[in-house]
């Protein structure tokens, strides 16, 4: 593992390109409703129950990482949190993803999930969260 000497973020690859110190978690949460902050905190807690995760603020999103990044918060809305889980295949047979799109130039499929309530992280969502986490190990 390589640790960036400026931001102390750990990476698998030496000198990994990243948005070092461009934004902080506080930058993303500033001005958000308490409801949205509570949803985000709940997502973090749910992932911490799955395994050891690190939350990184990047230039345009918040990433969740184990050994590598495996999930991304791409938007914190007024009353929702948008999450993307990348997988090597499209999981079409589900009730939780509102969009599944191939990533151009990659063999990945981004699975988009919008959380409105803490209860939206149900057993089905947790199954995909664990699958994404395992891909980050």
NUPA-409879 format. One record per atom (N, C-alpha, C): x, y, z; atom name; residue number from 1. Coordinates in nm, 3 decimals. Example, Ala and Ser with C-alpha at 12.3 -4.5 7.8 and 13.67 -1.06 7.14 Angstrom:
2
REC        x        y        z  atomo  num
REC    1.319   -0.569    0.780      N    1
REC    1.230   -0.450    0.780     CA    1
REC    1.320   -0.330    0.780      C    1
REC    1.285   -0.225    0.708      N    2
REC    1.367   -0.106    0.714     CA    2
REC    1.290    0.003    0.787      C    2
This chain:
137
REC        x        y        z  atomo  num
REC    0.084   -0.119    0.000      N    1
REC    0.000    0.000    0.000     CA    1
REC    0.088    0.125    0.000      C    1
REC    0.044    0.222   -0.078      N    2
REC    0.113    0.350   -0.082     CA    2
REC    0.026    0.452   -0.010      C    2
REC    0.086    0.535    0.074      N    3
REC    0.015    0.639    0.147     CA    3
REC    0.061    0.774    0.094      C    3
REC   -0.035    0.855    0.049      N    4
REC   -0.003    0.988    0.000     CA    4
REC    0.056    1.070    0.115      C    4
REC    0.172    1.130    0.094      N    5
REC    0.234    1.207    0.203     CA    5
REC    0.160    1.338    0.234      C    5
REC    0.072    1.382    0.144      N    6
REC   -0.001    1.508    0.166     CA    6
REC   -0.133    1.489    0.239      C    6
REC   -0.208    1.383    0.200      N    7
REC   -0.342    1.366    0.258     CA    7
REC   -0.356    1.239    0.341      C    7
REC   -0.253    1.157    0.346      N    8
REC   -0.251    1.032    0.423     CA    8
REC   -0.352    0.928    0.375      C    8
REC   -0.401    0.944    0.253      N    9
REC   -0.493    0.846    0.196     CA    9
REC   -0.412    0.728    0.145      C    9
REC   -0.462    0.605    0.169      N   10
REC   -0.393    0.484    0.126     CA   10
REC   -0.441    0.439   -0.010      C   10
REC   -0.346    0.390   -0.092      N   11
REC   -0.378    0.342   -0.226     CA   11
REC   -0.303    0.213   -0.254      C   11
REC   -0.358    0.132   -0.341      N   12
REC   -0.294    0.009   -0.384     CA   12
REC   -0.174    0.041   -0.471      C   12
REC   -0.189    0.140   -0.559      N   13
REC   -0.084    0.176   -0.654     CA   13
REC    0.002    0.291   -0.603      C   13
REC    0.132    0.281   -0.621      N   14
REC    0.223    0.388   -0.583     CA   14
REC    0.196    0.511   -0.669      C   14
REC    0.197    0.627   -0.604      N   15
REC    0.171    0.755   -0.671     CA   15
REC    0.037    0.758   -0.744      C   15
REC   -0.062    0.696   -0.685      N   16
REC   -0.197    0.692   -0.742     CA   16
REC   -0.249    0.834   -0.763      C   16
REC   -0.302    0.859   -0.882      N   17
REC   -0.363    0.989   -0.910     CA   17
REC   -0.491    0.999   -0.829      C   17
REC   -0.507    1.110   -0.761      N   18
REC   -0.627    1.133   -0.681     CA   18
REC   -0.644    1.282   -0.658      C   18
REC   -0.760    1.321   -0.609      N   19
REC   -0.787    1.462   -0.582     CA   19
REC   -0.750    1.491   -0.437      C   19
REC   -0.626    1.504   -0.417      N   20
REC   -0.568    1.523   -0.284     CA   20
REC   -0.609    1.658   -0.225      C   20
REC   -0.684    1.652   -0.117      N   21
REC   -0.724    1.770   -0.041     CA   21
REC   -0.808    1.870   -0.120      C   21
REC   -0.865    1.831   -0.234      N   22
REC   -0.949    1.925   -0.309     CA   22
REC   -1.073    1.961   -0.229      C   22
REC   -1.132    1.862   -0.165      N   23
REC   -1.253    1.884   -0.085     CA   23
REC   -1.246    1.797    0.040      C   23
REC   -1.322    1.838    0.138      N   24
REC   -1.334    1.760    0.260     CA   24
REC   -1.478    1.710    0.270      C   24
REC   -1.499    1.616    0.358      N   25
REC   -1.634    1.567    0.383     CA   25
REC   -1.724    1.682    0.429      C   25
REC   -1.669    1.770    0.510      N   26
REC   -1.746    1.885    0.558     CA   26
REC   -1.792    1.973    0.442      C   26
REC   -1.710    1.984    0.337      N   27
REC   -1.750    2.062    0.219     CA   27
REC   -1.876    2.004    0.155      C   27
REC   -1.882    1.871    0.146      N   28
REC   -1.999    1.807    0.085     CA   28
REC   -2.123    1.819    0.173      C   28
REC   -2.104    1.818    0.304      N   29
REC   -2.219    1.820    0.396     CA   29
REC   -2.267    1.961    0.429      C   29
REC   -2.185    2.062    0.399      N   30
REC   -2.221    2.201    0.431     CA   30
REC   -2.350    2.240    0.361      C   30
REC   -2.443    2.294    0.437      N   31
REC   -2.568    2.344    0.382     CA   31
REC   -2.671    2.236    0.352      C   31
REC   -2.640    2.111    0.380      N   32
REC   -2.735    2.003    0.354     CA   32
REC   -2.834    1.993    0.469      C   32
REC   -2.951    1.941    0.438      N   33
REC   -3.053    1.926    0.542     CA   33
REC   -3.009    1.821    0.643      C   33
REC   -3.065    1.830    0.762      N   34
REC   -3.034    1.730    0.865     CA   34
REC   -3.077    1.592    0.818      C   34
REC   -3.186    1.586    0.745      N   35
REC   -3.235    1.459    0.691     CA   35
REC   -3.129    1.394    0.601      C   35
REC   -3.071    1.473    0.511      N   36
REC   -2.969    1.421    0.419     CA   36
REC   -2.843    1.380    0.494      C   36
REC   -2.802    1.459    0.589      N   37
REC   -2.683    1.425    0.669     CA   37
REC   -2.708    1.295    0.746      C   37
REC   -2.828    1.280    0.802      N   38
REC   -2.862    1.157    0.875     CA   38
REC   -2.861    1.036    0.781      C   38
REC   -2.912    1.053    0.659      N   39
REC   -2.909    0.945    0.560     CA   39
REC   -2.765    0.905    0.526      C   39
REC   -2.681    1.005    0.503      N   40
REC   -2.541    0.978    0.473     CA   40
REC   -2.474    0.906    0.590      C   40
REC   -2.494    0.956    0.711      N   41
REC   -2.435    0.892    0.829     CA   41
REC   -2.484    0.748    0.843      C   41
REC   -2.610    0.724    0.813      N   42
REC   -2.666    0.589    0.819     CA   42
REC   -2.598    0.498    0.717      C   42
REC   -2.573    0.549    0.597      N   43
REC   -2.503    0.472    0.495     CA   43
REC   -2.362    0.435    0.543      C   43
REC   -2.294    0.529    0.603      N   44
REC   -2.159    0.502    0.656     CA   44
REC   -2.166    0.394    0.764      C   44
REC   -2.260    0.405    0.854      N   45
REC   -2.275    0.307    0.963     CA   45
REC   -2.305    0.169    0.907      C   45
REC   -2.393    0.163    0.807      N   46
REC   -2.426    0.034    0.746     CA   46
REC   -2.303   -0.029    0.683      C   46
REC   -2.220    0.051    0.616      N   47
REC   -2.098   -0.004    0.557     CA   47
REC   -1.997   -0.044    0.665      C   47
REC   -1.991    0.029    0.774      N   48
REC   -1.900   -0.007    0.883     CA   48
REC   -1.941   -0.139    0.947      C   48
REC   -2.070   -0.173    0.939      N   49
REC   -2.115   -0.303    0.991     CA   49
REC   -2.076   -0.417    0.898      C   49
REC   -2.054   -0.386    0.770      N   50
REC   -2.012   -0.487    0.674     CA   50
REC   -1.862   -0.515    0.690      C   50
REC   -1.785   -0.409    0.709      N   51
REC   -1.640   -0.427    0.721     CA   51
REC   -1.570   -0.294    0.742      C   51
REC   -1.438   -0.301    0.743      N   52
REC   -1.355   -0.182    0.763     CA   52
REC   -1.358   -0.097    0.637      C   52
REC   -1.414    0.023    0.646      N   53
REC   -1.423    0.113    0.532     CA   53
REC   -1.359    0.246    0.564      C   53
REC   -1.311    0.309    0.459      N   54
REC   -1.260    0.445    0.468     CA   54
REC   -1.346    0.531    0.377      C   54
REC   -1.381    0.649    0.424      N   55
REC   -1.462    0.742    0.347     CA   55
REC   -1.371    0.855    0.302      C   55
REC   -1.366    0.879    0.170      N   56
REC   -1.279    0.981    0.113     CA   56
REC   -1.361    1.085    0.038      C   56
REC   -1.336    1.210    0.066      N   57
REC   -1.395    1.317   -0.013     CA   57
REC   -1.304    1.340   -0.133      C   57
REC   -1.361    1.335   -0.252      N   58
REC   -1.286    1.361   -0.374     CA   58
REC   -1.338    1.491   -0.436      C   58
REC   -1.294    1.520   -0.555      N   59
REC   -1.332    1.645   -0.620     CA   59
REC   -1.483    1.657   -0.642      C   59
REC   -1.546    1.550   -0.688      N   60
REC   -1.687    1.560   -0.723     CA   60
REC   -1.775    1.454   -0.657      C   60
REC   -1.718    1.375   -0.568      N   61
REC   -1.795    1.269   -0.504     CA   61
REC   -1.728    1.227   -0.375      C   61
REC   -1.797    1.140   -0.304      N   62
REC   -1.742    1.079   -0.181     CA   62
REC   -1.728    0.931   -0.211      C   62
REC   -1.609    0.877   -0.187      N   63
REC   -1.588    0.735   -0.216     CA   63
REC   -1.575    0.655   -0.086      C   63
REC   -1.616    0.529   -0.096      N   64
REC   -1.601    0.433    0.011     CA   64
REC   -1.495    0.333   -0.035      C   64
REC   -1.399    0.304    0.050      N   65
REC   -1.292    0.214    0.009     CA   65
REC   -1.259    0.114    0.118      C   65
REC   -1.219   -0.004    0.075      N   66
REC   -1.155   -0.104    0.161     CA   66
REC   -1.009   -0.101    0.115      C   66
REC   -0.970   -0.199    0.035      N   67
REC   -0.838   -0.194   -0.028     CA   67
REC   -0.841   -0.098   -0.146      C   67
REC   -0.951   -0.098   -0.221      N   68
REC   -0.976   -0.003   -0.330     CA   68
REC   -1.119    0.051   -0.314      C   68
REC   -1.150    0.153   -0.390      N   69
REC   -1.284    0.213   -0.383     CA   69
REC   -1.387    0.117   -0.442      C   69
REC   -1.503    0.112   -0.379      N   70
REC   -1.607    0.018   -0.422     CA   70
REC   -1.746    0.080   -0.428      C   70
REC   -1.763    0.201   -0.378      N   71
REC   -1.894    0.267   -0.379     CA   71
REC   -1.871    0.418   -0.377      C   71
REC   -1.968    0.491   -0.433      N   72
REC   -1.953    0.636   -0.445     CA   72
REC   -2.085    0.705   -0.414      C   72
REC   -2.078    0.811   -0.337      N   73
REC   -2.192    0.901   -0.321     CA   73
REC   -2.169    1.012   -0.421      C   73
REC   -2.260    1.022   -0.518      N   74
REC   -2.240    1.120   -0.625     CA   74
REC   -2.325    1.246   -0.607      C   74
REC   -2.424    1.239   -0.518      N   75
REC   -2.504    1.358   -0.492     CA   75
REC   -2.570    1.348   -0.355      C   75
REC   -2.563    1.460   -0.284      N   76
REC   -2.638    1.477   -0.159     CA   76
REC   -2.744    1.582   -0.187      C   76
REC   -2.867    1.539   -0.202      N   77
REC   -2.976    1.630   -0.234     CA   77
REC   -3.043    1.686   -0.111      C   77
REC   -3.153    1.754   -0.134      N   78
REC   -3.227    1.814   -0.023     CA   78
REC   -3.281    1.707    0.072      C   78
REC   -3.327    1.595    0.014      N   79
REC   -3.386    1.490    0.097     CA   79
REC   -3.345    1.350    0.050      C   79
REC   -3.230    1.339   -0.016      N   80
REC   -3.186    1.209   -0.067     CA   80
REC   -3.034    1.202   -0.077      C   80
REC   -2.987    1.079   -0.094      N   81
REC   -2.845    1.052   -0.119     CA   81
REC   -2.838    0.959   -0.239      C   81
REC   -2.762    0.999   -0.342      N   82
REC   -2.742    0.914   -0.459     CA   82
REC   -2.612    0.837   -0.446      C   82
REC   -2.623    0.705   -0.462      N   83
REC   -2.509    0.614   -0.446     CA   83
REC   -2.489    0.538   -0.576      C   83
REC   -2.362    0.516   -0.613      N   84
REC   -2.329    0.434   -0.729     CA   84
REC   -2.243    0.318   -0.682      C   84
REC   -2.283    0.198   -0.723      N   85
REC   -2.206    0.077   -0.697     CA   85
REC   -2.161    0.022   -0.832      C   85
REC   -2.030    0.017   -0.857      N   86
REC   -1.982   -0.039   -0.985     CA   86
REC   -1.962   -0.190   -0.975      C   86
REC   -2.010   -0.260   -1.077      N   87
REC   -1.993   -0.406   -1.084     CA   87
REC   -1.946   -0.443   -1.224      C   87
REC   -1.891   -0.562   -1.239      N   88
REC   -1.844   -0.612   -1.369     CA   88
REC   -1.957   -0.666   -1.454      C   88
REC   -2.074   -0.676   -1.399      N   89
REC   -2.190   -0.721   -1.474     CA   89
REC   -2.311   -0.638   -1.432      C   89
REC   -2.411   -0.637   -1.517      N   90
REC   -2.534   -0.566   -1.484     CA   90
REC   -2.625   -0.659   -1.404      C   90
REC   -2.668   -0.612   -1.288      N   91
REC   -2.763   -0.687   -1.206     CA   91
REC   -2.902   -0.627   -1.231      C   91
REC   -2.967   -0.678   -1.336      N   92
REC   -3.095   -0.622   -1.378     CA   92
REC   -3.213   -0.668   -1.295      C   92
REC   -3.201   -0.784   -1.231      N   93
REC   -3.314   -0.843   -1.159     CA   93
REC   -3.313   -0.795   -1.013      C   93
REC   -3.358   -0.672   -0.992      N   94
REC   -3.360   -0.615   -0.858     CA   94
REC   -3.468   -0.510   -0.850      C   94
REC   -3.496   -0.467   -0.730      N   95
REC   -3.594   -0.360   -0.708     CA   95
REC   -3.531   -0.233   -0.655      C   95
REC   -3.398   -0.231   -0.640      N   96
REC   -3.336   -0.118   -0.572     CA   96
REC   -3.266   -0.018   -0.663      C   96
REC   -3.216   -0.061   -0.778      N   97
REC   -3.141    0.032   -0.863     CA   97
REC   -3.236    0.104   -0.959      C   97
REC   -3.224    0.236   -0.965      N   98
REC   -3.309    0.312   -1.055     CA   98
REC   -3.246    0.330   -1.192      C   98
REC   -3.116    0.296   -1.206      N   99
REC   -3.047    0.305   -1.333     CA   99
REC   -2.925    0.214   -1.329      C   99
REC   -2.901    0.145   -1.440      N  100
REC   -2.780    0.064   -1.457     CA  100
REC   -2.722    0.101   -1.592      C  100
REC   -2.600    0.153   -1.591      N  101
REC   -2.539    0.201   -1.714     CA  101
REC   -2.398    0.146   -1.730      C  101
REC   -2.363    0.103   -1.853      N  102
REC   -2.224    0.063   -1.876     CA  102
REC   -2.133    0.185   -1.868      C  102
REC   -2.012    0.165   -1.816      N  103
REC   -1.914    0.273   -1.806     CA  103
REC   -1.834    0.274   -1.936      C  103
REC   -1.837    0.384   -2.010      N  104
REC   -1.764    0.389   -2.137     CA  104
REC   -1.614    0.361   -2.119      C  104
REC   -1.560    0.278   -2.207      N  105
REC   -1.417    0.245   -2.201     CA  105
REC   -1.381    0.148   -2.091      C  105
REC   -1.480    0.081   -2.034      N  106
REC   -1.457   -0.009   -1.922     CA  106
REC   -1.552   -0.128   -1.934      C  106
REC   -1.525   -0.231   -1.856      N  107
REC   -1.618   -0.344   -1.851     CA  107
REC   -1.707   -0.337   -1.727      C  107
REC   -1.714   -0.219   -1.667      N  108
REC   -1.795   -0.198   -1.548     CA  108
REC   -1.936   -0.151   -1.584      C  108
REC   -2.028   -0.177   -1.492      N  109
REC   -2.165   -0.126   -1.500     CA  109
REC   -2.193   -0.050   -1.371      C  109
REC   -2.229    0.077   -1.382      N  110
REC   -2.264    0.155   -1.264     CA  110
REC   -2.410    0.133   -1.231      C  110
REC   -2.433    0.096   -1.107      N  111
REC   -2.568    0.071   -1.055     CA  111
REC   -2.604    0.188   -0.964      C  111
REC   -2.705    0.264   -1.002      N  112
REC   -2.745    0.385   -0.931     CA  112
REC   -2.859    0.356   -0.834      C  112
REC   -2.843    0.407   -0.715      N  113
REC   -2.939    0.386   -0.607     CA  113
REC   -2.966    0.521   -0.541      C  113
REC   -3.092    0.555   -0.524      N  114
REC   -3.128    0.678   -0.453     CA  114
REC   -3.192    0.642   -0.320      C  114
REC   -3.135    0.694   -0.213      N  115
REC   -3.186    0.669   -0.079     CA  115
REC   -3.266    0.792   -0.032      C  115
REC   -3.390    0.768    0.006      N  116
REC   -3.475    0.874    0.062     CA  116
REC   -3.493    0.856    0.213      C  116
REC   -3.490    0.730    0.256      N  117
REC   -3.514    0.699    0.397     CA  117
REC   -3.412    0.595    0.443      C  117
REC   -3.385    0.592    0.571      N  118
REC   -3.293    0.492    0.626     CA  118
REC   -3.341    0.351    0.592      C  118
REC   -3.471    0.333    0.588      N  119
REC   -3.528    0.201    0.559     CA  119
REC   -3.502    0.157    0.415      C  119
REC   -3.460    0.250    0.330      N  120
REC   -3.426    0.212    0.192     CA  120
REC   -3.305    0.119    0.186      C  120
REC   -3.226    0.121    0.291      N  121
REC   -3.115    0.025    0.299     CA  121
REC   -3.173   -0.103    0.360      C  121
REC   -3.242   -0.178    0.275      N  122
REC   -3.308   -0.301    0.316     CA  122
REC   -3.217   -0.421    0.286      C  122
REC   -3.269   -0.541    0.302      N  123
REC   -3.189   -0.662    0.281     CA  123
REC   -3.134   -0.671    0.139      C  123
REC   -3.214   -0.633    0.041      N  124
REC   -3.167   -0.638   -0.098     CA  124
REC   -3.051   -0.541   -0.120      C  124
REC   -3.065   -0.420   -0.072      N  125
REC   -2.959   -0.320   -0.086     CA  125
REC   -2.833   -0.366   -0.012      C  125
REC   -2.851   -0.420    0.108      N  126
REC   -2.736   -0.468    0.185     CA  126
REC   -2.663   -0.579    0.110      C  126
REC   -2.735   -0.663    0.039      N  127
REC   -2.672   -0.770   -0.040     CA  127
REC   -2.578   -0.710   -0.144      C  127
REC   -2.624   -0.607   -0.213      N  128
REC   -2.539   -0.542   -0.315     CA  128
REC   -2.428   -0.459   -0.251      C  128
REC   -2.455   -0.400   -0.135      N  129
REC   -2.350   -0.328   -0.065     CA  129
REC   -2.236   -0.423   -0.026      C  129
REC   -2.271   -0.542    0.023      N  130
REC   -2.169   -0.642    0.059     CA  130
REC   -2.092   -0.689   -0.064      C  130
REC   -2.163   -0.709   -0.174      N  131
REC   -2.099   -0.751   -0.297     CA  131
REC   -1.998   -0.645   -0.344      C  131
REC   -2.039   -0.518   -0.339      N  132
REC   -1.949   -0.410   -0.378     CA  132
REC   -1.830   -0.402   -0.282      C  132
REC   -1.856   -0.416   -0.152      N  133
REC   -1.748   -0.413   -0.053     CA  133
REC   -1.646   -0.523   -0.083      C  133
REC   -1.694   -0.642   -0.110      N  134
REC   -1.604   -0.755   -0.139     CA  134
REC   -1.521   -0.728   -0.264      C  134
REC   -1.575   -0.654   -0.360      N  135
REC   -1.497   -0.618   -0.478     CA  135
REC   -1.385   -0.519   -0.444      C  135
REC   -1.400   -0.448   -0.334      N  136
REC   -1.298   -0.353   -0.292     CA  136
REC   -1.189   -0.412   -0.205      C  136
REC   -1.202   -0.539   -0.171      N  137
REC   -1.099   -0.604   -0.087     CA  137
REC   -0.976   -0.644   -0.166      C  137
